[in-house]
Structure formats: structure tokens, C-alpha cells
Amino acid sequence: MIMGMMVAIGPMTIDMYLPSLPALQAHFGVDAGAAQLTLSAYFLGLAIGQIGYGPVADRFGRRAPLLFGLCLYTLASLLCALAPDILSLSLLRFIQAIGGCAGMIVTRAMLRDRFEQQEMARILSAMVLVMGVAPILAPLAGGQILVWFGWQAIFLALAVFGVLSCVAAYTGLPETLTQRGRPIVAREVMHNYARLLAHRRFMGYALSGGIASAGMFAYISGSAFVFIEVFHITPQRFGLFFGANAFGLIVVSQLNSRLLLRFRAERVLRAALMCFAGSGVVLVATAATGFGGLWGVALPLFVCISSLGCSFPNATAAAMAPFGDRAGLASALMGTLQFSVAAIAGAAVGQLHDGTAMPMAVVIAACGLTALILLRVLVGSPSVAP
């Protein structure tokens, strides 16, 4: 439960303020692309921050980096509420992400300390049940806070969540690293990262899972505009649509736990990516033709996001399985790859903005197809998977 809370910091921080994007745009007098820059800055912070936490978590243990990151996250959340302009808010969102990403890194490393691949994938699926509550409740809460108190209050609420996370981690998470690593030497750290980058199977699973997740962040970047501005959904009702997709993600993640009792994680991952890519192509078709209107876009999106309930846990477990002695490094590099692509995907949705659902649809479909191709090229057919 506590680990799920740590990982939920990411979706909570992103999703709670999504309904406020049009309000931010109006408050600061900027266009939609500039408002979405605050999302891209957060993704970029997640990508860069994780690189530093990896070797630190392997050297000094899991708890200390986690607590430091949570404190930084809380402070940055408070300052976001005081941001005088959109550039300051984007910078503070970047710092907020530097702190918040500690939860993602450390929890994956803790799980690798305790479990092997199949069991780790099942535990990650169970954690989705906890962290998946955030995308359901956060937009609903964010919409209500926006209506009653304004967008600044959303960041104050995130600061409170940061304090609660600090207390939960300090009191409830024991140290799982039984043997501290060697002293941190920059050249050795870079060499270890280079070895991971050259590891074909690691990169296959890390990139395929990361790029598929980037499709979800393209959805996050563009969904507020598409539902609120294109289809004229109120911010409160937008939370219902967003929550429905998160509910689908939770249900499929629990189905994944059942599937892993019969099938290897690699096979389930491949099937999930095929589903994601196929529904992404359908999404492009409906967005381009207008077929089905709101539901023509909403239903393929539901399938895309739900399928990630199988891709995220299985790609993570398969990528990290060979690296028990370098779990922090592997977790950090995997997260950095994921959110680097997420930052690109989110920025692409903003730059391609044309007043329709097409930019979001095209980026999501491209992520799904690319993830499937990379898994096939770098890992091979499921028949040779261990």
C-alpha cells in the first residue's frame, strides 16, 4: 500500500491539475502550447532526476534518497502555488518532478531486492490497484478544487499529499538493500549505464514499455483540451472520463496477475502492445473522420489506456530481472528512458496543436506501433523468450 502511494505521486501530480490547464492558459495569458509546457517540464524532470537517484540508491540504501526526494517534492509543490508566470511555474514543475521521481526509482529497486521476475510482475500489477486510484480521484478532486478555490489550491493539496507520503515512507518502509554498494565514482557509474544501454534485451523491454507509457502521457497532455475544448465537456465531467480510463487500467492490471499464473510475462506484454497499437490506429481513423463524435474518440482511448495495465508491470519486471546487483541503476535508466520519450510525446502534442483531436491521436498511435516494432526487433519472438 505504501509503495503504491509512492508511485502514485506521479499520476497524482499530473492528473490533479489537468482540469486547470485551460484556466492556467487564461490566467497567464498564454496559448495552449505554453500551458502544456508545464506538463513537458514535469516529464523532463522525471527523466533527468531518475539518473541521479539510481547510483545513490545502490550506494547508500533505498530509504535516504526516497525521503530526500519527498521533502523536495513537498517544498516545490508549495512554491508552484506562488508562481508569478508560466515560465516560473514550468521551472518549479521541473523541480517538483526531480523530487517526486524518487518514489518511482526506489520502489522498483525495493521490489527487485525482494522478488524474482514473475512475482515482481504480479506485485507491480497489485500496486497498480493502489496507484491507479490516483488517476480516478485526482482529476475529480482537481476539478472541484479549481471551481471552488482556484488553480493555486491544487498545488497546496499536492503539498499536503507530499507531507503524508513523507510520514508514510519514514514510518512504514524498511531498508531492503542488505549490502551497500561501492563508493560512487562518476566514470564507473557512466560505464555501468553504458553497459545497460548496450544490453539488447534490457533496451528492448525498457524502450517498448517506456514508449507505450509515453502514449499515455500524450493522452494526458492532450486530453484536457480534446474533451473540454473540442467536445465541450465541463472540467467536472472531464474527471469522469479520465477516471473511467484509469478504472480500465486497474481492471486490466488485476487481470494481468491472473494471466501471469499461466503465461510468461513476455508473452502477455507482446499481446498488450498489439492491442495498444491496434486501438491507436482506430483512434487516428475516428479522429480524422469524426466518426462517432465524442465516443468515437473516447472508446479507442479507453482500450489504449487499459492495455497499459499489462504492458507496464511486465516490461518493468522483464527489463530488471537480470540486474539484482544493479537494481537502482536499472530502475533509474528505465525511468529516464520512459520519461524522456514522454516529454517528447507531450511536447509533440502541444506543437502539433491544430484545434482537433488529431495531434493526440497520431502521437498515441505512433507510440503503440513503435513500441511493438522495437520489442520485436530487440527481443525477438516470444518463442525464444526465457
C-alpha positions in Angstrom: 0.0 0.0 0.0 2.8 2.5 0.9 4.8 1.6 -2.2 1.7 2.2 -4.3 1.4 5.6 -2.6 5.0 6.4 -3.5 4.4 5.5 -7.2 1.0 7.3 -7.2 2.9 10.7 -6.6 3.5 10.8 -10.4 -0.1 10.4 -11.6 -1.4 12.4 -8.7 0.8 15.4 -9.6 0.0 15.2 -13.2 -3.7 14.3 -13.2 -5.0 16.6 -10.3 -4.1 19.7 -12.2 -5.1 18.6 -15.7 -8.6 20.2 -15.4 -6.8 23.5 -14.7 -4.9 23.7 -17.9 -7.4 25.9 -19.7 -7.6 28.1 -16.5 -3.8 28.4 -16.4 -3.9 29.4 -20.1 -6.3 32.2 -19.3 -4.7 33.3 -16.1 -1.2 33.7 -17.6 -2.5 34.9 -21.0 -0.7 32.2 -23.0 -1.7 29.7 -25.7 -2.4 26.0 -25.2 1.2 25.0 -26.2 2.7 27.2 -23.5 0.3 25.8 -20.9 1.2 22.3 -21.9 4.8 23.2 -21.4 4.2 22.8 -17.7 3.5 19.1 -18.3 6.5 18.6 -20.6 8.7 20.3 -17.9 7.4 17.8 -15.4 8.1 14.9 -17.7 11.6 16.2 -18.3 12.3 16.5 -14.6 11.2 12.9 -14.1 13.6 11.8 -16.9 16.7 13.7 -15.7 16.1 13.2 -11.9 16.0 9.4 -12.1 19.5 9.2 -13.4 20.9 10.6 -10.2 18.9 8.5 -7.8 20.0 5.2 -9.3 23.6 5.1 -8.1 22.8 6.8 -4.9 20.1 4.2 -4.0 22.6 1.4 -4.8 25.3 3.0 -2.7 23.5 4.4 0.4 20.3 2.3 0.5 16.8 2.9 -0.5 15.3 5.0 2.3 17.5 8.1 2.4 17.1 9.1 -1.3 13.4 8.4 -1.0 12.9 10.7 2.0 15.1 13.5 0.4 13.0 13.4 -2.8 9.7 13.5 -1.0 10.8 16.6 1.0 12.0 18.3 -2.2 8.7 17.5 -3.8 6.7 19.0 -1.0 8.6 22.2 -1.0 8.4 22.6 -4.8 4.6 22.0 -4.6 4.2 24.9 -2.2 6.2 27.2 -4.4 4.2 26.2 -7.5 1.2 27.9 -5.9 3.1 31.2 -5.8 4.4 31.1 -9.4 4.1 34.6 -11.0 4.3 33.5 -14.6 4.1 30.4 -16.8 7.9 30.0 -17.1 8.4 30.1 -13.3 5.6 27.5 -13.0 7.3 25.3 -15.6 10.7 25.5 -13.7 9.1 24.7 -10.4 7.2 21.8 -12.0 10.6 20.6 -13.2 12.0 20.7 -9.6 8.8 19.1 -8.3 9.4 16.2 -10.6 13.1 15.9 -9.5 11.8 15.3 -6.0 8.8 13.1 -6.9 10.6 10.7 -9.1 12.5 9.3 -6.1 9.3 7.3 -5.3 9.3 5.6 -8.7 13.0 4.7 -8.6 13.2 3.4 -5.1 10.0 1.3 -5.1 11.1 -0.6 -8.2 14.5 -1.2 -6.7 12.9 -2.4 -3.4 10.8 -4.8 -5.3 13.8 -6.2 -7.2 15.5 -6.6 -3.9 12.7 -8.9 -2.7 11.2 -10.7 -5.7 12.1 -12.5 -8.9 10.7 -11.7 -12.3 7.3 -13.4 -12.4 6.5 -12.5 -8.8 7.7 -8.9 -9.3 5.4 -8.5 -12.3 2.5 -9.8 -10.1 3.3 -7.4 -7.3 3.6 -4.5 -9.7 0.1 -5.4 -11.0 -1.2 -5.3 -7.5 0.4 -1.9 -6.9 -1.5 -0.6 -9.9 -4.6 -1.2 -7.9 -3.4 1.3 -5.3 -1.7 3.8 -7.5 -4.5 3.6 -10.1 -6.9 5.2 -7.6 -4.9 8.5 -8.2 -6.0 9.0 -11.9 -9.6 8.3 -10.9 -9.8 10.6 -7.9 -7.2 13.2 -8.8 -9.0 14.8 -11.8 -12.3 14.8 -9.9 -10.7 16.4 -6.9 -8.7 18.8 -9.1 -11.9 19.9 -10.9 -13.7 20.6 -7.7 -10.7 22.4 -6.1 -10.4 24.5 -9.3 -14.1 25.5 -9.2 -14.1 26.4 -5.5 -10.6 27.7 -4.7 -8.6 28.2 -8.0 -5.7 26.5 -9.5 -3.2 27.6 -6.8 -5.1 25.4 -4.3 -4.4 22.3 -6.3 -0.7 22.7 -5.7 -1.3 23.3 -2.0 -3.3 20.0 -1.9 -0.3 18.3 -3.6 2.0 19.6 -0.9 -0.3 18.0 1.7 0.0 14.8 -0.2 3.8 15.1 -0.1 3.8 15.5 3.6 1.6 12.4 4.1 3.9 10.5 1.7 7.0 11.5 3.8 5.3 10.3 7.0 4.2 7.0 5.4 7.7 6.3 3.9 9.5 7.2 7.2 7.3 5.0 9.4 6.3 2.2 7.1 9.1 1.3 4.6 12.1 -0.6 5.9 15.5 -0.7 4.2 15.7 -3.5 1.7 19.3 -3.2 0.5 21.2 -5.7 2.6 24.6 -4.8 1.2 25.7 -1.3 0.4 27.3 -0.7 -2.9 30.8 0.6 -3.7 31.6 4.3 -3.4 30.2 6.4 -6.3 32.7 7.1 -9.0 31.4 9.1 -11.9 33.4 7.1 -14.5 32.2 3.8 -13.1 28.6 5.0 -13.0 28.7 6.0 -16.6 30.3 2.7 -17.6 27.5 0.8 -15.8 24.9 2.9 -17.6 26.7 2.3 -20.9 26.6 -1.5 -20.3 22.8 -1.3 -19.7 22.4 0.7 -22.9 24.3 -2.0 -24.8 22.2 -4.8 -23.3 19.9 -5.7 -26.1 17.1 -7.4 -24.1 17.1 -4.7 -21.4 16.7 -2.0 -24.0 14.0 -4.0 -25.8 11.8 -4.3 -22.8 12.7 -0.8 -21.4 12.0 1.0 -24.7 8.9 -0.9 -25.6 7.4 -0.4 -22.1 8.6 3.2 -22.0 7.3 4.2 -25.4 3.9 2.6 -24.7 3.7 4.6 -21.5 4.7 7.7 -23.4 1.5 7.2 -25.4 -0.4 7.5 -22.2 1.4 10.8 -21.4 0.5 12.1 -24.9 -3.1 11.3 -23.9 -2.5 13.2 -20.6 -1.1 16.2 -22.4 -3.9 16.4 -24.9 -7.0 15.0 -23.2 -7.9 18.2 -21.3 -8.0 20.2 -24.5 -9.7 17.5 -26.5 -12.5 16.8 -24.1 -13.0 20.3 -22.7 -12.4 22.5 -25.7 -13.2 20.2 -28.7 -16.1 18.2 -27.3 -17.2 20.9 -24.7 -17.1 18.7 -21.6 -17.1 20.6 -18.3 -14.0 20.2 -16.1 -16.0 18.2 -13.6 -17.3 15.8 -16.3 -13.8 15.5 -17.8 -12.8 13.9 -14.5 -15.3 11.2 -15.1 -14.0 10.4 -18.5 -10.4 10.4 -17.2 -11.4 8.3 -14.2 -13.1 5.7 -16.4 -9.8 5.2 -18.3 -7.9 4.8 -15.1 -10.5 2.3 -13.9 -9.9 0.3 -17.1 -6.2 0.4 -16.3 -6.8 -1.0 -12.9 -9.1 -3.8 -14.0 -6.6 -5.0 -16.7 -3.7 -4.8 -14.3 -5.6 -7.2 -12.0 -6.3 -9.5 -14.9 -2.6 -9.4 -15.6 -1.9 -11.0 -12.2 -4.2 -13.9 -13.3 -2.6 -14.2 -16.7 0.9 -14.5 -15.2 -0.2 -17.7 -13.4 -0.4 -19.3 -16.8 1.8 -17.3 -19.2 5.3 -15.8 -19.2 5.4 -12.0 -18.7 7.0 -11.5 -22.1 4.0 -13.1 -23.9 1.4 -11.1 -22.1 3.5 -7.9 -22.8 3.5 -8.6 -26.5 -0.3 -9.2 -26.7 -0.9 -6.0 -24.7 1.3 -3.9 -27.1 -0.6 -5.4 -30.1 -3.8 -4.3 -28.5 -2.4 -0.8 -27.8 -1.1 -0.3 -31.3 -4.3 -1.6 -33.0 -6.6 0.7 -30.9 -4.2 3.6 -31.6 -4.7 3.1 -35.3 -8.5 3.0 -34.8 -8.2 6.2 -32.8 -6.5 8.0 -35.6 -9.2 6.9 -38.1 -12.1 8.1 -35.9 -10.3 11.4 -35.0 -9.6 12.1 -38.7 -13.1 11.2 -40.0 -15.2 12.4 -37.0 -16.9 9.0 -36.9 -18.7 8.5 -33.6 -18.0 12.0 -32.4 -17.0 12.0 -28.7 -17.4 8.3 -28.3 -15.5 7.6 -31.4 -12.5 9.1 -29.6 -13.3 8.0 -26.1 -13.7 4.3 -26.7 -10.4 3.6 -28.6 -8.7 5.8 -25.9 -10.2 3.5 -23.2 -8.7 0.4 -24.9 -5.3 2.1 -25.3 -5.0 3.2 -21.7 -6.5 -0.1 -20.3 -4.0 -2.2 -22.2 -1.1 -0.5 -20.3 -2.3 -2.5 -17.2 -0.5 -5.4 -18.8 2.4 -3.7 -20.5 3.8 -1.6 -17.6 4.3 -4.4 -15.0 5.6 -7.0 -17.4 8.0 -4.7 -19.3 9.4 -3.4 -15.9 9.9 -6.9 -14.5 11.4 -8.4 -17.7 13.8 -5.5 -18.1 15.1 -5.5 -14.4 15.2 -9.3 -14.0 18.9 -9.8 -14.8 20.1 -6.9 -12.6 19.6 -7.7 -9.0 23.0 -6.2 -8.1 22.3 -3.0 -10.0 18.6 -2.6 -9.4 18.9 1.1 -8.7 20.8 1.8 -11.9 18.4 -0.4 -14.0 15.4 1.2 -12.4 16.8 4.7 -13.0 17.7 4.2 -16.6 14.4 2.6 -17.4 12.6 5.5 -15.8 14.8 8.0 -17.6 14.1 6.4 -21.0 10.4 6.3 -20.3 10.0 9.9 -19.3 12.4 11.2 -21.9 10.1 9.8 -24.5 7.1 11.0 -22.5 8.5 14.6 -22.6 8.9 14.3 -26.3 5.4 12.9 -26.8 3.8 15.6 -24.6 5.7 18.3 -26.4 4.7 16.9 -29.8 1.0 17.0 -28.9 1.4 20.7 -27.9 3.5 21.6 -31.0 1.1 19.8 -33.4 -1.9 21.5 -31.8 -4.5 22.3 -34.5 -7.8 22.6 -32.6 -8.7 18.9 -33.2 -8.1 15.5 -31.6 -5.7 14.5 -34.3 -2.4 15.5 -32.7 -3.1 13.4 -29.6 -4.4 10.5 -31.7 -1.4 10.5 -34.1 1.2 10.6 -31.2 -0.6 7.8 -29.3 -0.7 5.6 -32.4 2.9 6.3 -33.2 3.9 5.3 -29.7 2.0 2.0 -29.9 3.4 0.9 -33.2 7.0 1.9 -32.3 6.8 0.0 -29.1 5.6 -3.1 -30.8 8.3 -2.9 -33.5 11.1 -2.3 -31.0 10.1 -5.3 -28.9 10.1 -7.5 -32.0 13.5 -6.2 -33.3 15.4 -6.0 -30.0 14.0 -9.0 -28.1 12.8 -11.3 -30.8 9.8 -13.7 -31.0 8.2 -14.9 -27.8 9.3 -18.4 -28.6 12.9 -17.6 -27.6 12.0 -15.6 -24.5 13.2 -17.2 -21.3 
